[in-house]
Amino acid sequence: MTTQALTYSEDQAAAHDHVADMLRGAGVDLENNLLHPPRDGKATVMAITGKAGSGKTLLLAELCKSLQAVGVDVVSGDYEGRRRKDRRTLAVLAPTNKAASVLRMRGVPATTIHRILYTPVYDPEYERIAEWLMGNGEKPEIDGLTEDALNRAQVSYENHTSIPAALAAAGLRGSDFITGWKRREDPLDIGFVDEASMLDERQVDDLREIFPHLLLFGDPAQLAPVNQSGKMVFDTLAPSQVMHLSRIHRQDADNPILDLAHALADPALEFESFERMIEDVARTDDRVVWGQRVEVDLMARSPVLVWRNATRIRLIHAFRNVHGAPETELLEGEPLICDGIELPMKHRKKRLDLEARGLIKGAQVVYLGPGRKPGFSRLHVMGAEDPQVSAASIVKIEKPDEEEPFIPFAARMGATFLHGAAVTIHKAQGSQWDEVQVFAPDLYAAARMGRVEAGQPLWKRLAYVAITRAATRLHWVVRNRLSKPTGPLQIDDLRASPAAPLALEMEADV
């Protein structure tokens, strides 16, 4: 075991050693700092599970550092460099942009699963710059790019080891050099996947095709993927393939939000008793709020978490009404959730372009205003590495007691969006916000119904997932009321850079 592991708890150290054994069999010896070329052999899959606060992310981050220290290259999705037979690689993945951004904020070079499944086709000039920055080529001469700009790019890369950041320092965007996208054909090497409880069977199959050595991190107390009968990927593995972290660490011991989440493990705890527990904590700790109403100011960037779809639609309708949003258009600053991409097969390349830029199903975006063409929108994709985009959009605003959504405007095809002021707890998995509002009347309804999922009352699983989405403050909202906004919706903090247009000129194609 490495010296880093000496700071681990006992269960973390055991999990670290188990992973180290797996990697040693794959030719990556962390203990002796030895790296062997990849070799054909049996594929390996392992899982590290544990509840919130058990140290999964710390273990993932430390293993990532250890692999980098021994010479393993990190594949982040921005640029992979030229392939070498003896090269060993690691990709750290998450199912959503938001989950990947949470890891990046902790210093882990994470990207989305989709961004690894599909690889960009670069302009040759981009490759020349990237290979030079990585030390694999001579300094290029690029028309329109000055010596000073290249020097700025080099200094940035030395500090951040990021090709997109280096290009930004030179006044360029990596996306400007992408000419297309293709499904990855060649396998990679080692894959770490966070929030693996969200994975469905198809995603797991895709990952196993690409990574011969796969390590999954996840929380089995969360909600299983929809349409999978309450099962998670961990349920398909043998007991010897799963290491469980059970200790809640000292640094999290005084966190009232995690305390409430772990209290749900008590089989004797009833909903009413749990609410009294929340109310008691709220009296002494401002990190937990006993809310008498939904705070509308928070809804623009942190959606209210609900169980029932009807509740979600009512809250969205109330949010738009209180802001005076007209039916025929969106206000700048309104939150949206990507609900998929509506494109025919002949536009597959354009679909990949959208998805690779972060507009995958479930992505959270903020509407910045109309684009230059009818039906186009300028958007800020929350958690994306290159967040500003302009894309053909189909926006659907659902209304209470109406089957069909209202569409204020739409391109003939493109990315589809629902309103994001409120989302279901299922869709919130993998995301985290500083402050989270949980609509408690919905969870009470689930408790009254007596539904059970994977051997546990459904309301407890819902409450656990909802509570653990809050990083700093939890609002437990007990009344069906909405506050008035303190001011209009704001987007000034999102205007850091202009929106990059996406190649979706469909009107000329169809």
N, C-alpha and C positions, 0 to 999 in steps of 0.2 A: 504494500500500500504506500502511496506517495506521502510526503510530509504534509501536503495540503490536507489530506484526509484525517490528520491528527486532530483537526479542529471540528470534525464532524461529530454528531451524536452517534450513539452505538448503532442505531438502525441505518443511519446514513453511511457510516463506515462499512457496514456489511453490504449494503447495496453497491457502494463504490467498488468494493473488492469483487463482487459478482460481475459487475460490468467490466472491470479490468480483466477478469478471466476470459470473458467473451471476446474482448478486443485482442487479448494476447493470442487467442486461437485464430483471430483474423489477421495476425501479423503486426499488430500495434501493441508494443510492450511499454506501458506507461511506467512501470516500476524501474526498468533498466534503461529507459529512454532510448529504445530501439524501434526502428521503423523498417519493416520489410515490404517489398513490392506486393501488390494485391495478387491473390492466387485463387484459382477456382476451388470451390469446396462447398460444403453445406451452408445454406443460408441460415442466419441466426436472427431470432426475434426475441426481445426481452421487454418487460414493462416495469416501470417504477410507479407505484400507486401510493396515494395518501391524500388525506383531507387537506383543506386549506390551512396553511401555517406549518405543515409537516416538513417543509424544506425541500420540496421537489425542485423548485426553480433554482435554489442555491446549488443543489447537486448537479443539475443540468449545466449551470454556468461554470462550475469548477471543473467538470469533465470536459467541457468545451475548451477551457483554458489549458488543461493538461494535454489535450490532443493537439492544440496549436503549438504548445511548447515542444512537443516531440517531433514536430515537423509536418503535421497534417494540415493541408490547405482547406480553408473554409470557402465553400461555394455559397455565395449569398444571393445569386440571381441577377446581379448587375453585370458581371463579366467573369467568365470562368477561365480564360486563358487557354493556351494551346495544350492539348492533351499529351501526357507523357505516360509511358507504360508503367513506370515505377511510382507514379504520383498517387498519394493517398489523400482522399478528400472527405470532408464532413459538411453536411447541410443541416442547419437547425431550422425546423419548420413549425408552422402553426396553421390551423384551419382558416383563420380570418386575419384580415389586415390589422384589426385592433389587437388581437392576441399577439401577433408578431411585433407590433409596436411596443407592447408592454415589455416584451423580452429585450427589444433594442434599447429601451430606456434603462435597462439594467446592465447594459454593456454586452449583451449577447447578440451576435450578428444574425438575426433571424429574418426569414422571409416567409411568404405563404406557400402552401403546398402547390397551389396552382402555378405560382411563379417558377417552381422547379419542374413541374410536369411539362411546361411549355418553355422553350428557350428562344431567345431573340436571334434574328439574323441581322448582323451589324453591317453598316457601311465600312468598307476597307479602311477609311481614314480613322474611324473610331478604333479599330483593332490596332492600327499603328500607334495611336496615342496610348491605348491601354497597355500594350505589350512593352512600350518604352517605360511607362510608369512602374510596371511590375519588374523592370530590370531584364526584360527578355529581348530588347531591341534597341536600336539607336534612336536618338532624339529626332523626331520627324519634322519635316517642313510642310506645313499645312497652309494653304491659301486662306488669308483672312485671320490667321491666328498668329499673334506677335510673339516674339521671344519672351517678353515680360509675362504674357498670358500663360505660356508653357511653364515658365518658372513658377508662377503662382500655383499652377496645377501640381507641379512636382512637390512643392512645399506642403500643399494640402494633403497629397497622398502619403508623404512621409509621416504626417501627424495623425491621419485618420485611416489610412489604408483602404480608402473607398474611392473607386473610380468615378461614380456619380458626383461625389463631393469635390473631387479634383477638377472635373469638368466644370462644375458650377463655379469654382474659384477662377477658372479661365473665362467665365462668361458664357458657358455652353450648357446644354442639357443632354444627358445620355439618351433621352427619348428621341431627340432630333436625329440620331444616328441609326435608329432601329428601322430597318426596311421591311420587316415582317416577323412572323412567329411560326414555330413548328413544334410539333409534338416531339418530346425527347425520345430519341431512338436508342442511344447507348446508355447502359446503366451507370450509376454513380458508385458510391462506396459505402460510407457510414451515414446513417440518417438518424437524427434526434427529432422527435415529434412531440411538441407540447400540446396540452389540451386534447389529448388523444381520446378522451371520453366522447368527443364530438364526432369521431370518425364513423362513417358507415362502411358497409362491406366493400363497396366499389372503391372507395378511397384507399382502404387497406390493401386491396388487390393491386391497385396502381402503385402504391408505395413499395410493396414486395417485389414488383417487377423491376423497380429502379434501384432499390437498396438491398444488397445482399446481407447487410448488417444493420438492423433496425432496432432502435431503442425508443419505446413509447413512454411518455410521462402523462399521468392523468389522475383524475379524482373520481373514484367509483361511486361516490355519494351524489354526483350530479345526475342530471336527467339523461337517459339514453337517447340516441338519435331517433328521430321520428320514423315510424314504420319498421322498427327493428325489435318489436315485442319486448322492450325493456332490456335488451341485451347490449353489452358494450364489447369492444374488441378484446378487453381483458378476459372476458368470459370464454373466449375461444383458445386461450393459451393454457398450457399445462401449469400446475402449481410451481414447478421448478423454474418456469420462465417469468414468474412475477415476484418482485420484491416489494413488500409493503412497508411504508414509513408510518409509524403509529405515534411517534412522539411529537407533541406540539412544542415548538422551541421557545426558549426563554424570551427572545426578543419579541415574540408575539403574545406572550402570556398576559400582558396588560392591555391587550386590544379587545375592547368590549364587543366589537363587531364579530371577531372570530369566536369569542366566548359564547355569544348567542348562537352562532352557527353550530358549534360543537355541542351545545346543550340539546340540540335536536336529536342527538343520538340516543337520548334516554327514552326507552320504549314506553315508559309510564307517562311521559309528558303529553298533556293535552293542549289543544290550541289556546284555550282560555288562560291556562297557566303560563303558556309561553308569552302571551301578550302582556300579562302582569309582569313577567320578567323584563320585557322590553321597557315597559313603563317605569319600573323601578330603576333600571339602568339610566334611562333618559333624565331622571331627576338629578343624577350626580355626575354625569359625563356628557359633555356637549357633542361627543362624536356619535351619539345616538339621539335622534329627535323623535318624540312622540307627536306626529303631525296631525293637526285637526283639518288640514286641507292640502291639496296638491299645490306646490309652489310652481307657478307657471314660468318664472324666470329660469328655473333649472331645466325645463323641458326642452329648450332649444338645443342644448348640448348633451343632456343626460336624460334619456327617455324614462318615463314612468314604466315600471315593470309590472305587468298584469298577467293573469292566467287566462281569462276569458277574452275571446276575440271581440265580443260585443262591448266589453269594457274598453278595450283598446280604441275602438272606433269612436265611442262617446267622448273619450278624453281628447282624441285628436280634433274632433269637431269643436269641442269647448275651447281648445287651445287656439284654433284658427279664429273662432268667434271673438275671443277676448282680445286678440290682436287686430281685429278688424280686417282680416284677410278677405279679399273679394273672391268670389267663386271662379272668376274667369282667369285668374293668374295667381302665381305664388309671390309671396313677399321675400325679399332678400333676407337670408338668415334662417329660413324655414328648414328644419331637418328632414331628411329623406332616408329611406332604406332601399337599397337596390333589391329588386325582386326577381332579377334574372335578365336575360337578353333575348329579345325577339328578333331573330335574323334567320333568313333561309340558309340552307346549306351552301349555296353559292357564295355567301358572304362569310364563310368560315374564318378567313384571314382577319376580317374586321372584328369578328367576335373575339378572337384571340387577342387582338390589340386592346379591346376594351377590358377584357378580364385581366390581362397582364398588367394593365395600369391600375388595377385595384377595384374595378367595378364588377366584382364577383357577387353572387347572390348573398345577401346579408350585410354587404358593406354599408357603413353609415356615411352619409355625405351631408354637406350643407349647401343649399342653393345660393349661389352668388349673383344670379341674374340671368337674363336671356342671352343666348349666343348671337352670333352675327346672322344666322339663318333661322327661319321659322322652325320651331320644334327643337332647336338646340339649346342647351343649358350650360352655363358656366358653373362648375361644381368644385367643392373642396372635399376630397376623399379622406375621411378621418383615419389616421394611422398609417396611411400610405407614405412611402418614402418620397414620392414625387406627387404631392396631393392635388395640385391644380390641374384640372382637365376641362375640356369643352367637348360635349358629346351630344349626339342625337338622343332625345329623351322622350319617354312616354310616362307621364306622371298621372297616377291614379289616386284620387282622393275619395276614400270611402265615407259613406254617410250612414247614420243610424237608421235602421229599419228600411234600408234600400239595398236590393240585391246587387245592382250594378254600380260600380264606382263612377264618380264624376271625373272627367278628364279635362282639366283646364286648358291644356295644350298638349300637342304630341307631334313628333316626327312620325313618318309612316312606319319606321322600324328603328330599333336601337335599344338602349338600356331602359328597362322599366323600373319605376320607383313607386313605393308606397310612402305615406307620410311617416315620419320617424319621431313624433313627439311622445309616442307610447309604443312599446313593443312587448311581445309575449316573453315570458321568462325563458321559454325554450330557445327563442332566437337570441336572447341576451348572453347565452353561454359562450365563453371564450372572450367576452368583452369585460372591461372594467372601467369604471368612472370614479372620479374623486368623490362625488356625492351621488347617491342613488336613492330614488324614491320607490318604495314598494307599496303597491295598493293592497292593503290588508283585507278589505272586504272580499276580494277575489279568493284569497287563501282561506278565509273563513268558509266561503261557499264550497271549496274543495274539501275542507274538513267535515262539513255537514254531510257531504255526499258519501263519505267513508271510502273513497277509492284508494286502492293499494297498487303500488308499482314496485316490482322487484322486492317484494316482501316488506316494504315500508309504506306507511301512509303517504299518499301523494302530496298532501299539503306540506309535509316535512321536507320532501325532496324539493318542492317548489321554493319553500322558504329558504332552504340551505343555498340553492343556486342564486336566488335573488339577493340574499344578504351578502354573500361572498363576492358579488359584483362591486361592492362599495370599497374603495381604497381608504378613504379618510372619514367619511360621514355617512351614516345610514338614516334615512327618513322613513319611519314606519307610519304610513298615512292611514288613518282609521275612519275618515269621513269622506263622503262623496261630494267634496267641495273643491273649488278652484280659486286660487288667489287672483288678484289683478296684477298685471305686469307693472314693474317699476319704470319701464321705458320701452321704446321700440326694439325690435330685434336688431342685433349688431353683427357686422361681419368685418369690421376694421382690422381685427387681430388676424384675420385669415387672408389678408391681401398682401402677403409678403412677396409673392411673385406672380407674374401673369399666368393665366391658364394656357396650357399647351393643348393645341387642337388635336383631336384624334381623327384618324383617317376613316371617316364615316360619311362620305359624300354619297349616300345611297340614292338621294333624289335623282341624281344624274344616271344612276345605274338601272333603275327599275321603271 
